[in-house]
Every structure is written in C-alpha cells, then in structure tokens.
C-alpha cells in the first residue's frame, strides 16, 4: 500500500503542470508591465519630475567651494625687496548664496516645471488607458478568431457529410448529379473559408503576443463589457474632467503662460544674500597671506541686451498662443472622439442583440430545412445555403460580442476609466 502511495506521489511530481488560464484583467496587467511605449512615456514623466525638483531648488540657498593651486616663478624686479623667486600660489573660497528677489523668475520656473510634469503624467496615463483598450481588443480578437475557426471546422465536417450523402443519393437515383456538384463546390468553399479562418487566428495570436507580451494560450472566456457612462452628456462631462489628452493640453497651456512670466522676469533685477569666507597664500608676492570673511547683498540688473530680452518675451507669448490653440484643438478632438466611441458602444449593443436573434432564427431555419431535405421536399442546395447562413449568424454573434467588449474599453480609455 505504501508503495502505491509513493508511486502516486511521484507521478504527481513528474506530471506536466497545466498552465493557469489567463483572464482579461491579467492580460491587461501583463501588457502594461512590459510595453516599451508605456515605459518610454513613464521615463519622460520621471524626467519632468526631476526638472521640477531642479526648478524648486532655485528658492533654496546654495553653497559653492572654489580653490586653486599652482607652482611657478615670479620676478618683482626688486619691489618690496623681492627678486626672482619660486612661489606656490593657492587659494580657497566658500560662498553661501540665498536668493532674495528674482523678479518672479523662480516662481514662474516652478510653475512651468510643475505643469510640464502634470502634462507628462497625463500623457503617460493616456498611453496606459489606450494600452488597456488594446489588450482588451486583442484578447477578444483571439477568442473570437478561435471560436470562428471552430465553427468553420464544424462547417467543413458538416458539408463533407452533406456531400457524402448527396453522392449516395445520386447513386440511388434520388437526386441529380447537379446536387452532387453543388455539394462539392460548397465543400471546396468551406475548406477555403477554413484556411482563411486559420490565418486570421494566427494573426490574432501574433497581435496578442505583440501587445500583451505573452502567448495567447488558455484564455478565460470573454467577460461582459465593463460599465460605461449612461448617457452621452455624462461621457462628455467625464472627458472634460479626466481625458488624458485634454489634461495634458491644459497643463501645457499653463506651462506656456508660466514661460511668459519667466521671460518677463529678465527685465527685473536679481538680488541675493551672499556670505563668503576665503583664504589666499603666496598669491601676489612670496609670503603673501590673506583671510577674508564678507557678508552682503549681491545684485544684477540687465539694463540693455540689444533686444534679446524682448525677443525672448515675444517668443514665449507666441508659444502661449500656440498652446491655447492646441488646447482648443484637443478639446474639439476629444469631443469628436468621445461621441464616436459612445455611438460605437450603442451600436455594438444593438448588433449583439440583432446577431443573437439572427442566430436563433438561422438555427431554427436550418433544422427545418434539414428535415425537409431528408424527406425530399427541398434540394440539397437549400440545405447548403441554410448551413452557410447559420455559420454566418453564429460568426456574427462571436464578432459582435467581442466588438462590444472592445468598444466599451475604448470609450473608457478616452475617459481614463480603469
């Protein structure tokens, strides 16, 4: 008995492990984890965050240490009693500087960097949402292609059987050769459709691998479409609040306005509190020594720059106008896209209902035609036509259900709904 238990345990250990089924949420996580495009925009957002830290540092004190040392020869020609001698000049200075007034340049730089950071983060969120929609689309495409492939395989088997039965009935003198030829032609068409379905399934799997970064194996059944806004006005209002495209454009416009204030600040003076401690040795003549400590205010005011400052202000103003125009264009584009996506969701729901009704009717018609052909009331061609109509209806059900899920995810991606 113990030997049997041991053998059973060993068999469990060496048996191949069945891969866990992959759900749509898991596929979305995989797509977001390894997508290079998303990694790129996240890196840009990190860089924008670093620029914000740099801008904020303009408000803080800075400490600078400078030093120099050398070796040389000096000849004072008898002044101070020194002739030609070797010297080792060296010095060091430590300066603490605290900005007092920058004409608003530091504040404008901080605002500009913060808005640029927000724009970069909104763009990253937009890419993440679109990637979610792409993952849902390829997930539905693989399941749909596999189901349609199974339908075509069943169609080939069914058509082969019809062709065989037509041949037997022809030999028995029940039908004409035309029925056999038509059945053979439909079988060839079904085989061609099967080959096309296999190609579609292979392409869907390749696309899934590209987007998700994993093989499309063991996928769980397609879930229901995610919740979407209940009305178009609600969708548009949500887009106005959370659309990544619109948020990025708004932040870019605010950053451009801050850029104008930054450029204007060059017209004003800059003041800073400075404290310096320095030491000098052997600098001007042998044995020279000096130690200084100074505390005071340092300032700089550019009174004339040949029009350079005005040109930079004009450039910043033009950039602000461009950003406002881009914001208006983004708002119009988002509205148009959301309306289109909303209509796609409504259309997909109607198509699912219609496809279900069509499939039910086609299945009922096929059953009736099959019975009528069996008793000789209708020719074999009618059965072949009914088979094709049933296949088309079933394929439409698969396609429309996948399309409904993809349409819902696309709409939510525009609204940045996770």
C-alpha positions in Angstrom: 0.0 0.0 0.0 2.8 2.4 0.9 4.5 1.6 -2.4 1.3 2.5 -4.3 1.1 5.8 -2.5 4.7 6.6 -3.1 4.3 5.9 -6.8 1.2 8.1 -7.0 3.1 11.0 -5.4 6.0 10.5 -7.7 3.6 10.5 -10.7 2.1 13.8 -9.5 5.6 15.4 -9.2 6.7 14.4 -12.6 3.4 15.1 -14.4 3.4 18.2 -16.5 1.7 21.2 -14.8 -1.3 22.6 -16.5 -0.9 26.3 -17.2 -3.3 28.5 -15.4 -5.9 30.2 -17.5 -5.2 33.8 -18.3 -8.0 36.3 -17.6 -8.6 39.6 -19.3 -7.5 41.7 -16.3 -4.3 39.6 -16.0 -3.6 40.2 -19.7 -4.1 43.9 -19.2 -1.6 43.9 -16.3 0.9 41.9 -18.5 0.5 44.4 -21.3 1.1 47.4 -19.0 4.1 45.8 -17.3 6.3 45.2 -20.4 5.1 47.6 -23.0 8.1 49.7 -24.3 5.9 52.7 -25.3 4.5 52.9 -21.8 8.0 52.6 -20.3 9.1 55.5 -22.6 6.4 57.9 -21.5 6.9 56.9 -17.9 10.6 57.8 -18.3 9.6 61.2 -19.7 7.3 61.8 -16.7 10.2 60.9 -14.4 12.4 63.4 -16.2 9.8 66.1 -15.9 9.6 65.3 -12.1 13.4 65.8 -11.9 13.1 69.2 -13.7 10.5 70.3 -11.2 13.0 69.4 -8.4 15.6 71.5 -10.2 13.2 74.5 -10.5 12.3 74.3 -6.8 16.0 74.4 -5.9 16.1 78.0 -7.1 14.4 79.1 -3.9 17.0 77.4 -1.7 20.4 78.5 -0.6 23.5 77.3 -2.5 27.0 76.7 -1.2 30.0 76.9 -3.5 33.5 75.9 -2.8 36.3 77.0 -5.1 40.0 76.5 -4.9 43.1 76.9 -6.9 46.8 76.0 -6.5 49.9 76.2 -8.7 53.6 76.3 -8.9 55.7 79.0 -10.7 58.3 81.7 -10.6 57.9 85.4 -10.1 60.3 88.3 -10.6 59.3 91.5 -8.9 62.4 93.4 -10.0 63.4 94.4 -6.6 60.0 95.8 -5.5 59.3 95.0 -1.9 62.8 93.6 -1.7 61.9 90.6 -3.8 63.7 89.4 -6.9 63.3 86.3 -8.9 61.8 83.6 -6.6 59.8 80.4 -6.8 56.2 80.6 -5.5 53.3 78.3 -4.8 50.2 80.4 -5.1 47.0 78.9 -3.7 43.6 80.0 -2.5 40.2 78.8 -1.5 36.8 80.4 -1.1 33.5 79.2 0.4 30.3 81.1 -0.6 26.8 80.8 0.7 24.2 82.5 -1.5 20.5 82.8 -0.7 18.2 84.4 -3.4 16.2 87.3 -2.1 14.5 88.6 -5.2 14.4 87.2 -8.8 11.7 89.2 -10.4 9.4 86.2 -10.2 11.7 84.0 -12.3 12.0 81.2 -9.8 8.2 81.1 -9.1 7.5 81.0 -12.8 10.1 78.3 -13.4 8.5 76.2 -10.7 5.0 76.6 -12.1 6.3 75.8 -15.6 8.1 72.7 -14.5 5.1 71.6 -12.4 2.7 71.9 -15.3 5.1 70.2 -17.6 5.3 67.3 -15.1 1.5 67.2 -15.0 1.3 67.1 -18.8 3.8 64.3 -18.9 1.9 62.3 -16.3 -1.4 62.8 -18.1 0.3 61.6 -21.3 1.5 58.5 -19.5 -2.0 57.9 -18.1 -3.4 58.2 -21.6 -0.9 55.7 -23.0 -1.8 53.3 -20.2 -5.5 53.6 -20.8 -5.1 53.1 -24.5 -3.0 50.0 -23.8 -5.8 48.7 -21.7 -8.2 49.1 -24.6 -5.7 47.4 -27.0 -5.2 44.5 -24.6 -9.0 44.0 -24.4 -9.3 44.3 -28.2 -6.6 41.6 -28.9 -8.0 39.4 -26.1 -11.4 39.5 -27.7 -9.9 39.0 -31.2 -8.1 35.8 -30.2 -11.2 34.3 -28.6 -13.3 35.3 -31.5 -10.9 34.0 -34.1 -10.6 30.7 -32.3 -14.4 30.3 -32.0 -14.9 31.2 -35.6 -12.2 28.7 -36.5 -14.1 26.0 -34.6 -17.3 27.0 -36.4 -15.6 26.6 -39.8 -14.1 23.3 -38.8 -17.6 22.1 -37.9 -18.9 23.6 -41.2 -16.3 21.6 -43.2 -17.3 18.4 -41.4 -21.0 19.1 -41.9 -20.5 20.0 -45.6 -18.4 16.8 -46.1 -21.2 14.8 -44.7 -23.8 16.5 -46.9 -21.5 15.9 -49.9 -21.2 12.2 -49.0 -25.0 11.9 -48.5 -25.6 13.6 -51.9 -23.3 11.1 -53.6 -25.1 8.2 -52.0 -28.5 9.6 -53.0 -27.2 10.2 -56.6 -26.1 6.6 -56.8 -29.6 5.6 -55.6 -31.2 7.7 -58.3 -32.8 10.0 -55.8 -31.1 13.2 -56.9 -29.4 14.6 -60.0 -25.7 15.0 -60.5 -26.2 18.7 -60.1 -26.8 18.2 -56.4 -23.5 16.4 -56.0 -21.6 19.0 -57.9 -23.1 21.8 -55.9 -22.2 20.0 -52.7 -18.7 19.5 -53.8 -18.4 23.2 -54.7 -19.7 24.2 -51.3 -17.3 21.8 -49.7 -14.4 23.4 -51.5 -15.6 26.9 -50.4 -15.9 25.7 -46.8 -12.4 24.4 -46.9 -11.1 27.7 -48.3 -13.0 29.6 -45.6 -11.4 27.3 -43.0 -8.0 28.1 -44.3 -8.8 31.8 -44.1 -10.0 31.4 -40.6 -6.8 29.6 -39.6 -4.8 32.6 -41.0 -7.0 35.0 -39.1 -6.5 33.1 -35.8 -2.7 33.0 -36.3 -2.6 36.8 -37.0 -4.8 37.4 -33.9 -2.4 35.4 -31.7 0.6 37.2 -33.2 -1.0 40.6 -32.4 -1.8 39.4 -28.9 1.8 38.4 -28.3 2.9 41.8 -29.5 0.5 43.8 -27.3 0.4 41.6 -24.2 3.9 40.1 -24.3 2.6 36.6 -23.6 1.3 33.7 -25.7 -2.4 33.5 -26.2 -2.8 30.2 -24.5 -5.5 29.1 -22.1 -7.5 32.3 -22.2 -10.6 32.5 -20.0 -14.0 33.2 -21.6 -14.6 36.7 -22.7 -16.2 38.7 -19.8 -19.1 41.1 -20.2 -18.3 44.6 -21.3 -17.2 46.9 -18.5 -19.6 49.6 -17.2 -19.7 52.8 -19.3 -21.4 56.2 -18.8 -25.1 56.0 -19.0 -25.5 59.0 -21.3 -23.5 60.9 -23.9 -23.6 64.0 -21.8 -22.2 62.1 -18.9 -19.4 60.8 -21.1 -18.6 64.2 -22.4 -18.5 65.6 -18.9 -16.2 62.8 -17.8 -13.9 63.5 -20.7 -13.8 67.2 -19.8 -12.7 66.2 -16.3 -10.4 63.3 -16.9 -9.4 62.9 -20.5 -5.6 62.4 -20.6 -5.4 64.2 -23.9 -7.3 67.2 -22.6 -5.5 67.3 -19.2 -2.1 67.2 -21.0 -3.1 70.1 -23.3 -4.4 72.1 -20.4 -1.2 71.6 -18.4 0.9 72.5 -21.5 -1.1 75.8 -21.9 -0.5 76.7 -18.2 3.2 75.9 -18.6 3.4 78.2 -21.6 1.8 81.0 -19.6 4.4 80.5 -16.9 7.0 80.6 -19.6 5.9 84.2 -20.4 6.2 85.2 -16.8 9.7 83.7 -16.7 10.8 85.6 -19.8 9.5 88.9 -18.4 11.4 88.4 -15.1 14.6 89.0 -17.1 13.7 92.7 -17.2 13.9 93.0 -13.4 16.9 92.9 -11.0 18.1 89.9 -9.1 19.2 90.2 -5.5 20.9 87.6 -3.3 22.3 87.5 0.2 25.9 86.3 0.0 28.4 85.2 2.7 31.9 84.4 1.6 35.0 83.1 3.5 38.3 83.0 1.6 41.9 82.3 2.2 44.9 83.2 -0.1 48.5 82.2 0.2 51.7 83.2 -1.8 49.4 84.9 -4.4 50.9 88.3 -5.2 54.4 88.0 -3.8 56.2 85.5 -1.8 54.8 85.0 1.7 51.6 86.8 0.9 48.7 85.8 3.1 45.1 87.0 3.4 41.9 85.6 5.1 38.6 87.3 4.4 35.0 86.9 5.6 32.3 89.0 4.0 28.6 89.2 4.3 26.5 91.3 2.0 24.0 91.6 -0.9 24.8 90.9 -4.5 22.7 92.1 -7.3 22.5 92.0 -11.1 20.2 94.1 -13.4 20.5 93.9 -17.2 19.7 97.4 -18.4 20.3 96.7 -22.1 20.7 93.5 -24.0 20.2 94.6 -27.6 16.6 93.5 -27.7 17.3 89.9 -26.7 15.0 90.0 -23.7 12.1 91.5 -25.6 12.7 88.8 -28.3 12.5 86.0 -25.7 9.3 87.5 -24.2 7.8 87.7 -27.7 8.8 84.1 -28.3 7.2 83.0 -25.0 4.0 84.8 -25.9 3.8 83.1 -29.3 4.3 79.8 -27.5 1.5 80.6 -25.2 -0.8 81.4 -28.1 0.2 78.1 -29.8 -0.5 76.2 -26.6 -4.0 77.8 -26.3 -4.7 76.9 -29.9 -3.6 73.3 -29.3 -5.9 73.2 -26.2 -8.9 74.3 -28.3 -8.0 71.7 -31.0 -7.6 69.0 -28.3 -11.0 69.8 -26.8 -12.7 69.6 -30.2 -10.9 66.3 -31.0 -11.7 64.8 -27.6 -15.4 65.7 -28.0 -15.5 64.2 -31.5 -13.7 61.0 -30.5 -15.9 60.5 -27.4 -19.0 61.0 -29.4 -17.8 58.4 -31.9 -16.8 55.9 -29.2 -20.1 56.4 -27.4 -22.0 55.7 -30.6 -19.8 52.6 -31.2 -20.8 51.3 -27.8 -24.5 51.8 -28.5 -24.2 50.3 -32.0 -22.3 47.3 -30.6 -25.1 46.6 -28.1 -27.7 46.7 -30.9 -25.6 44.5 -33.1 -25.2 41.9 -30.3 -29.0 41.7 -29.8 -29.6 41.5 -33.6 -26.9 38.8 -34.0 -28.4 36.7 -31.2 -31.9 37.0 -32.9 -30.4 36.2 -36.3 -28.5 33.2 -34.9 -31.6 31.8 -33.3 -33.7 32.2 -36.4 -30.9 30.7 -38.6 -30.6 27.7 -36.3 -34.4 27.1 -36.4 -34.4 27.5 -40.2 -31.5 25.1 -40.6 -33.3 22.5 -38.5 -36.4 22.8 -40.7 -34.5 22.7 -44.0 -32.6 19.6 -42.8 -35.8 17.8 -42.1 -37.3 18.9 -45.4 -34.3 17.8 -47.4 -34.3 14.4 -45.6 -37.9 13.7 -46.9 -37.2 15.1 -50.3 -39.2 18.3 -50.1 -36.2 20.5 -50.8 -33.0 20.0 -52.8 -29.5 19.6 -51.2 -28.6 23.2 -52.3 -31.2 24.6 -49.9 -29.5 22.7 -47.0 -26.1 24.0 -48.1 -27.5 27.6 -48.1 -29.0 27.1 -44.7 -25.7 25.8 -43.3 -23.9 28.8 -44.6 -26.5 31.2 -43.2 -26.3 29.5 -39.8 -22.5 29.7 -39.9 -22.6 33.4 -40.8 -25.1 34.1 -38.0 -23.0 32.3 -35.4 -19.9 34.1 -36.5 -21.7 37.4 -36.2 -22.6 36.6 -32.6 -18.9 35.9 -31.8 -17.7 39.0 -33.6 -20.3 41.4 -32.2 -19.8 40.2 -28.6 -16.1 40.8 -28.9 -16.7 44.1 -30.6 -19.0 45.2 -27.7 -16.2 44.5 -25.1 -13.6 46.3 -27.2 -15.9 49.3 -27.8 -16.6 49.7 -24.1 -12.9 49.6 -23.2 -12.1 52.1 -26.0 -14.7 54.5 -24.6 -13.4 54.1 -21.1 -9.8 54.7 -22.3 -10.8 58.1 -23.6 -12.3 58.9 -20.3 -9.4 57.5 -18.3 -11.7 55.0 -16.6 -9.8 52.0 -15.2 
